[in-house]
């Protein structure tokens, strides 16, 4: 589905080289790839503490706090944080101890109710211990745990301690020449000034950081996002408008799209004669938008014009295609003229990442284009969330309705329904749309593929049940599953079961996610011992979204779903840990587009699917705290 996974090294890398590549990806906000690279590096150097530290930090930076805490313990960093051996370099020991405190902070911030204040103080104490140790060691970087300690006391309502510590840090930072201060030192000064109420001083520090970011071609997007999240917490606690710090806003992430251009002399919604006028408008809008990352396809016309403008500005281009490259060229590029094929290849080769909605053939199914567009939109929103950036859609559109179920008008409406900012660049002089002819698939009598959300699940321990226990399993466990599935009956297109296995198909990704979590909650609510069943039984569920065929099964004589993406979905559940729901990147992206207020998808990493099906990016599905 994507080709930006870590490549196999042509020659053996050193641990330091792996670490440098991880840091490079962090700076560019490629946090998924950074985590995957850290894990690859640890396969070669399993004892490297710096790679372990970066792996957990990258995972935490994606928002996967609970998963990061699990990795922290699994990698043995929790023991080192409490008692680092003397042979570990002091800076690394301090970083590991600070990471332990950071994970406590993430847990505290996510907590609601009376427990929150206690956890905030606990995390603050962990940071303070590191701060005092680094002070004793005369480490210049001691400001980092110090400012975190101050902010946690502020969030816990202990303003006096927070302000005293903030002033202590400001006094220390004031002794250093302004021209020698690093990004993090200026960010600490900004945060400390917010804590003590010096908003004018905070604004000045924010402008310095913004100027540095604009002058430095190597943006550290992870660092800036971390700063923005921290400042939002302080601003909320101080009840001030975060717009005071508007200078810190990172460059935005865009989803671009528009009409395919007609061949010279041909008719269409984007005439070839309008290319230069459209190009000028696109270049102007891209320059004005201050863009960091752009997601979209590469059809001849608007897509390629956007991609060229993005690359010219030095922003990061991320291409999303509905199917394989050469077939896409023949369907969506070459008809506009051979010159567009060369322009396509230049943009494709220059893209930072290349994603494919499916690796299967087009087969005349236009629905793949709509699926591709929603994947591009969701990926843009996932990236925007990582770097705390605004997201916007920019479309070259004639303003007329779509001629069929897919197209620019449909994609514009999808983004608008998500309530996100949108800019329309008008194109005039084209042909009015006419109702689309039946797709090649329908014309040939074949069943069309449609994008569906699918769940596969099974219960660990089922195969070891005795004949005496099986009736109790059916009544208790399957009975609980049945009640949940009945609640979603109006939303399910298919329900199938075999023994402990489940296969469910939905037309709506949000309904699939809600059902998956409800099934896990139902399983968690069963008292297995009281039911006379082994208490080690647990449900695991995998979810995927992709184009599949619906047809009457000639054996079952009932509707069923078929296709490569059904097989893909089935390969996820066997590698999902018990009591969890894993979903693919495509499902996570569509949930980010349509259901961001209801669900969180925390990155797990590149995961080997069952039966040698290759590696896929996996996300842990959970409900978003209210």
N, C-alpha and C positions, 0 to 999 in steps of 0.2 A: 504493500500500500504506500510505502514511502521509501525513498532511497537515501535518506540522510542519516541512517544508522551508522555506527562506527565501522569503518572499513577494516578489513584485516591488514595489519601493518606489513609492508613489503619487507621490512627488516625489523629485527627486534628492537623495541624502544626501551630506553632506560626508564626507571620510575620517575625521574625528574622530567623526562620528555612527556610521559603520560600526564603528569601533573600540569605541565605548561599548557598542554592542549586542553585540559579540563578548564583551566583558568581562562584561556582564550574564549572558549564557548560560554563561560559564565559572563564575561564582559559583554558578549554579543546577545545575551539573554537567551541563548540556546540551552536552557536549563535541562530539558529532557536529554539532549545529546550529551551535555556535560556529565550528568549522572551516569549515563550509559558508558561513557568513556572511563569514568572513575572505576566502574565495576569491571570493565575490560582490563584496565591496568592492574586491578587487584587480582585478576586471574593469573597474571604473570608474577606479581609481587604481593602475595597475600598478606604479608606482614607489614607493608608500608603504611605507617601511621598517617602521613600527610595525605595519601590517597583516600584512606578511610575517613579522615576528617572532611575532605572535600566532598566525598560521596554523600555523607550525611547532610552536610551544609547545602549542597545542591538540591537534595530531595526536600529538605525543609523549605528552601526558597521557592519551590513549586507550589507550596501550600500543603504538602503531604506531611503534616506535623506528626501525626500518630505513627505513620509508617517510618518517618525519620527517627523517632524515638526508639522504635523496634530495631532499626538498623544500628543505631548507636549502641544498644545493648548487645545485639548479635555480633557485632564486630569487636566487642570487648572494650570499647572506649569508655564505658561507664566506670570500669575499674580504674582505668588510667586517670580519669578526671578526679577521682577521689584520692588517689595515691600514685602520682607519676614517679616511675623509677628515675634515679639520677642520670641515667644515660640518655634520657630523652631531652633534646634541646629545649631550653626554657621557653622560647617563643612558641614552639609547637605544643608544649605542655599547657601553656596559658590559653592557646587557641582551643584545645580540646576541653579544658575546664569551662571556657566561655561558651562553647557550643552546648555543654550540658546545661548551663544556666539558660541559654537561649531556648532550648527545648522545654524547659520548665516554664519559661515566659510564654511560649506559644500555647502551652496547655492552659495556663492561667487565663490568658486573654480569651480563649475559647470557652471558658467556664462561665456559667451564669448562676445567679442565686447567691446565697450566703457563703458558699465555698470560694467564691472568686477572690475576695479580699485576702483570705488566708493563703491561697495559692500565689497571689501576686507578691505578698510579703516573703513567701518561701523562695520564689524566684529571685526577688530582690536581694535576699540574704546570700544566695548562691553567687550572684554577680558581685556583691560587696566583698565576699571572701576572695574572689579572684582579683578584684581591684586592689585590696590591701596587700595581697601577695605580690602583685606586680609593682606596687609602690615601693615595697620593701626591696624588690630587686632592681629598683630604679629604672623600670621599663618605661620608655616614652609612650607606649601604646596603652598604658593603664587607663587612659581616658575612656576607652571603649566599654569595659565593664562598669566603669564609674557612671557614665551617663545612662546606661541601661538600668542600673540600680536606682538612680534618681527618678527616672520615668516610672519605674514600677511602684515606687513609694507614692508618686503623684497619683497614679491610677488607683492605688489602694486608699487614697484619701488622706495620706500623711504628708500634707503640703510642706510642713516645716522642715522635715528631714529632706524632702526632695529639693527644696530651694537651697538649703544649706549645702548640700552636696553639689548642686549646680553651680553655686558661687565658688565653691572650692575648685571645681574644674575650670571655671572661667579665669580665676586668678592664675592657675597653672598655665593655661593656654596663652594668657596675655604676655607671659614672659618670653614667648617664642616669636621671632620675627615673622611678620605677616607673609612675606614672600616665601618663607620656608615651610609653610603649613600645607599638609596634605589634604586631600579631599575629605577624609574621615575626620580630621581635626577641625576643619571648618564646619562640617556637618554637626559635630559635637557641640561646637560653640553656638550654632544656630539653635539646636535643641535645648541647650542650657538656658539660652536667653528667652526662649518661649516659656520654660518652666518658671523663671523668675519674673515673667511679665514684661520683659524688655522687647516689645514687639518691633520697635523701630530697628534695634540692633539685629533682631532675627531676620528682618527683611533685608538688611544690608548683607548679612551672611548668605542669604538665599540668592541674592543677585551675584555674589562672587562665585558661588557654586555653579549657577547657570552659565556665567561667562566662561568658566573653566571648561564646562561640558561642551560649549559651542566651539571653543578653540581647540579642544582635544579631539582628534579624529578617531581615537580609540575610546569610545564611550564605554563606561562600565555600567551597563543597564541594571545588572543585579544589585550593585551598590546603591544606585539612585532609587530603585524600587524599594529597597530595604529602608532607606532614609525617609521616603515619602510615607510608607506605612507607619513608621515610628512617629513621624510628625503629625499624622492624622490622629493617632492616639492622644498625643499631648494636646493638640488643638481641641479635641472633644472634651478632655478633662478640664481644660482652661476655659471652655465655652467661647472659643474665638472662631472666626470664619477662616477656614483653611485657604480661602482665596488670598489671604494676606501673603501666602507663600506661592502665589501663582507662577512666579518666575521659575520654580523648580519643576513645573510640569514637563514631563519628557515628551519627545516628539511622538506624534500619534501613529497608530496602526490603522491601515486602511484595507478595506475590501473593495477592489475595483471591478468594473464590468461594463458591458455595453454591446452595441449591435455589431454583427459581422459586416464588414464592408463589401460592397458589390464589386464585381469585376468591372474594369473600365468599360463604359457604355452599357452596362447591365442595370437592371432595376433592383431596388431593395430599400430597406429602411435607412441605410447609411450609404448614400451614393459615393462613388469614388471621387467625384468632383468636390465633395465636402471634406476630404481628408485633411488638407492643410489647415482649414479653419478649425476643425476639431482638434488637430494636433496642438495648435497654439493655445486653445482653451485648456486642454489637458496639462500642457507644460506650465501654464500660469497657475492652475489650481494646485498642482503638485508642489510647485515652488512656494505657494502661499500657505500650504497646509502643514509644513514642517514635519515631514514624514520620516519615520524610522524604519518601518516594516510595511510591506505591501503584499497582499494575498489575492490571487485571482488566476484565471486561466490564460490561455495564449492563442485564442482564435484570431484570425486575420481581422484587422480593423481596430476597434476600440481597445481590446485586450492588449494587443501588441503595442499600440500607441501609449497606453498607460505604462506597460513594462519598460519601454524605452525611456520614458520620462523619469520613472523611478530610478533606473540604473544611472541615468545622466546626473541625477541629484546625489548619487552615492548612497542611496538608501538600500535596504536589504529586500531583495525580490524573492518571493516564495510562490512557486508555480504549482497549481493544482489542475490536473487533467482528468477527464472523465474515463479515459481508457488509454491503451498503449499509444506510444508516441507516433509511430509511422501511420497507423490508422487514423489518428486524430488529425495529422497533417492532411491526409487525403480527404477527410470529411469537412474540416473546419478551417483549413489554411489555403491549400493549393487552389481551390475554386476561385479565389480572389486574385490570383495571378502568381507567377513563379517568384516574383520579388518578395512576396510575403513569406515564402518558405525560408528564404535565407534570413530574413529578419526574425522569424520564429526561432531558428536554430541559434542565432546569436543570443537572444534573450534566454532561451532554455539553458544554454551552456553557462550563462552568467548568473543563473539563479542560485541563491544560497541553499535552497532545498527544493526538492521536486516530489510532489505527492500525487498518488493516483487513486481515484475513487474506486476503481476496480482494475485488476490486471486482465480481466476477461475481455473478449471482443465486443465491439459495438453492437453488431447484429441488428442494426436499425432501430434500437430502442432509445428513443429520444429522452426517456426518463432519466437516463444516466447523466445528462447535462444538468438537470435539476438537482440530482443527488450530489454532483460535483460542486455546484454552486453553494449548497448548504454546507458541505464539508469545508469549503474555502472560508465561508463566513464564520463558522465555528472555530476554525483554527486561528483566524484573526482575533477573535474574542479571547481565546485561550492565551495567546501571546500578549494581548493588551492587559489581561489580568496579571500576568507574570511581572510586567514592568510598570504596573500602575499607570498605564498610559490611556488616553482617550482613544476610542475606536470610532471610525467613521466609514461610511460607504460613499464612494464617488462613482457615479454612473453616467455614461454617455447614452442618453435615451431620448427618443423622439416624442415621448409623452403619450403615445398611443397604447391601448391595451395589447396584451399578448395575442398572437394568432393561434396559440394552442396552450397546452398545460405547462410548458416550459418556455423560458425566454427572459429577456431583460426586465420586462414589466413584472413578471412573476417574482423574480429575485429582488427587485426594488420593493415590492409589497411585503415579501418575507422579512427583509431587514427592517422596514418601517414598522411592521407589527411587533418587532422586538423592542421598539421604542428607542432606537439608537440614532445618533446624528447622521444626516444624509445630505449629500450635495448632488444635484442633478445638473449635468452639462447638456444643454439642449442641442439636438442635431435636427436640421430642417431640410426640406427638399426631397425627402425620400418617398417611396411608395407607401400608400396606406396598407396596413396589414390585411391580409385576407385569411379566412379560416384555413388552418393547416390541413393538408391532406392526411389521410390515415398513415400512420408510420409504416415503415417497411415491414415491421413485425406483424402488424395487424393485416396489412395488405396480403401478406403471404399466408395468413391463417394461423401463424404461430402465436403462442401465448406470450404477452409482453412481460418483461421484468418490471417489478415495482420495488421501491425501497421500503423495507420492513425492518422493524426491530425484533430481535429474536432472543429468547432465553433458553439455555440448557442448564439442567440441574440434576444432581443426584445426591443420595444420602450416604455418607461414609458409614461403613459398618453394616449395611444392609445385607451384603452377601454372606455374612456370618450368622445371620439370624436363624434360629431353629424353627421347625414347623410349629412348635408351641408358641413362639413369639410372633410369627408372621401375622396371625389375625389381629393381635394387639397393635402391630405396626400399621396395618391397613386402617384400623379404626381410629387410632390416635394420631399418627403422623400424617398419613394420606388424608385423613378426615380434616385435619387442620389446614393442609394445603388446599383441599377442595373448597373449604369455606372462603379462603382468600381468593381463589380463582373465581368463585361464584361472584364475588364483589366486583371483579373486573370483567365479567362476562360480556358486557356491552362493548368492551374495548379490545377483546381478544379475537383474532381471526382464526386461530387454531389452538387447540389444547390437546396434547397427546401425552400418554404415560405408558411406561413399561416397567413393572416392578417398582423400583424407587426412582426411575428416570422421569424427567419432565422436559417437554418441548413446547414452548409457547411462542406465538407469533402475534405481533401488534402492528397496527398502522401508525401508532404514535409513540415516539421514543420516551416521552415523559411518562406515559402510562406503563410502558415496559419497566422503566426504572422504579416507579412506585410499587408495581406488583412484585418486583424482585426483592425490594427491601421489606415489603409486607410479608412475603414468604419467610424471609430470615427471621423477622420478628415473631411470626407464628411458631417457628421451630424453637426459638429461644424461650418461648412461653410454655413449652411442654415440660412437665415434670416426668422425665423419662423413667426414673427409678420407680415412681409411684405407678407408672403405666406398665411396669414389669419389663422394661426394655433397657438395654445397655446404656449407661450414661455417657458413653463415648460417641454415640451417634451424633452426626452433625451434617448440616446441609451446605453444599457449595453450589454457587450459581455463576454462570458466565453469560455476558450479554454482548451482542454485536448488532450493527446496523449495516445493511447492504442490499443491493438489488437481487431479488429472487423471483422465481417463477411460481405462480399459483395455478394449480390444475387439479382436476378430479383424478384422484388416485385410482387407477383401474383395478387395483387389488382390494383396497379398502372401500371403494365406491363412496368416497367422501373427499372433500377438499383437502389438499395437502400442498406443501411448499418444497421447492427443489432448487438446486443451483449450487455453485461453488461457494457462495457466501453462507449457505446453510452448513456446509462442511466446515467452513472457517469458524462459525459460531460453535459448532460441536466440539472443536478442538480447544476451546477456552476453558470450559468447565473442569476438565481433568487436572489442569494446572492451577486452579483457583484454590487457595487455602480454605479449610472448613470455616463456616460461619461468616464468610465474606462474599461479596459480589464484585467480580472483576468485569470490566467492560473494555472494549477496544477504543482506539483513538477516534474512529468515526462516530461511534455512539457518544463518546465524551464530547466531541465537537458539536454535535447536533443538540445535545443537552445544554451546552454553553450558549447556544443560539436561542433556544426556545424555553429553557427551564432553569436558567441560572439562579433564579430566586429560590428554587426548591431543592436542588441537588448540588453536591460537590463531587468532583472527580479528581482524586489525588493520584499523582503519578506513581506508578510502581516500578516501571522500568521495562526495557526490552526483555520479553519473556518467551522462552521456547514453548511453542504450542505442542500439544500431544501428537503422537504418531508422525514425528518428523515433518510437521507442517510449517516449519520455519519459525522465525521470531516475529513477535508483534508487540507494539507498545501497549501496555496494559495500565488501566487506571482503576483505583479502588472507589467504588460508588458508595456515597453516604448521603444522608439528608443534610441540608444546609441548616445550621442552627438559626432559630428565629431571633 
